[in-house]
Structures are given as C-alpha cells and as structure tokens.
Amino acid sequence: MSRDDKLRALEELQKVDLKIRDLAQQAERHPARLKQIEGGRDDAKAALDAQRGRLADNERARRQNEQLLQLEKEKVRKWESRLSELKTTREYAALARELDIAKKTNEGDEEEIRRLAGEYEEIRKGLAEMEKQLAEKDAVVASEGKQIHEDLAGVRASMEELEKERSAAIAHCDKSLVAKYERIRKQRGGIAVVPVEGMTCKGCQRNIPPQMANNLRSGGEILTCPNCNRFIYPAESESAAAGA
Ligand SMILES: [Zn+2]
C-alpha cells in the first residue's frame, strides 16, 4: 500500500466518522426538544390542577358560608318572634341589641357569599382558558413528539448503516495508523487527515517547513504537521489523482 493509498483510506474513514459525529449531534437535539415540549405540557397540567383546587376551595367556602347564614337567619327569626313575649324593657333592649349584631353579621356573610360567587366565575373563566392551553400543549406533544420519536428511529437506523460503513472503511486502513488517527481525531475536533496546499497545512492554516514540503511531494514516508500533528498529504497529487 503506497503512502497516498494509506492516507486516502484514512481520509475515507474520517469522512464516515464526521458523518457519525453530525448524526450524533443531530440526535442530541431531539431529546432536548422533547423535554421542552413535555415540560410545557406538564406545566400547563400543574396550572390547571392548581386552578381546579382554587375552584374547589371557593365552592367549599361558599357552602360553609351559606349553611352558617341559614342557621343565623333561623336564629334571628326565633329571636324576633320572642321579642313580643318579653315582659321588661331591659330584656327587650338586650335581645334587640343581640338581634342587631346578628343581622349585621348576616349582612357580612351575604356580602362574602356574593364575593365568592363573583370569584367563582373568574376562576371558571381561568379554568376554561387553562383547559384550552393544556389541550394545545397535549396536541404539540402528540404531533411533534411523535415526529421526534420517528426521527430518532431514523437516526438509529442511519447510525447502524454508518457503523457498517465504518467497519468497511477501517478494513481498508493500515492498522498501524488507526490508533494514531483516533488519537489525533479526538484531540483535533474530528479532523486527523488534511491536505497541504503549497506549504500551508489546511488543518491549522500554518506553513510547514520547506524541506518537509519537498519531502511530502517526493512521497514515501507518512508525515504529520509539526504544528497541529495531523496527517498531511500534498493537495496537488490528490487533485491530480482525482482528475486521473
Ligand atoms: Zn497543521
């Protein structure tokens, strides 16, 4: 296997590895989006539950006030019927004062019941709005969530294909170079094999020494950029090979 063949095989492996990296990055966005839309749905559900709790509290408070008012009204009626039976002015005055207080309390209770009834309508309106919002969020989870799950299944299938491609690509590589390729790839953002144009390494955009550029063109040994440590090959011969 010539030097150029070895580097071309590594570069083919690199192309597959870059596709795998892109696909993995694409797949990472899916769970984040899924979490976002499901989180939105859960928040809407929690808000609706809290509003239902407020409605139940309101209904309970109104029932209690109505029962209390009923009892107090009966008490007032009894007292009023007793007023005429009272013998002394002192007894009469005392009961009349009690009656006054009871009637004022009842007016306060009636006011509170009206307030609770008004509040009930507001809570009901809020509830209807929240139910609508939850239905919308549920629809997003149902449609977009389903799409995401389908996309993820597609990504998994593509990944399996790419892993097969990778096995095939690695089989064409010089085994002694693969470990070094892996090391450089991890250190250098996925790019381990780069062309040199003129004297410029296209990995780091810096010039290699002139003597090294000459050695690179004359072929033979595998060279790495003294700056970024990537495998380098002459771009000219690459394009000549591609044109041939
Ligand atoms: Zn370089």
Residues whose N, C-alpha, C, O or C-beta is under 5 A from the ligand:
A	BS01	ZN	C201 G203 C204 C225 N227 C228 N229
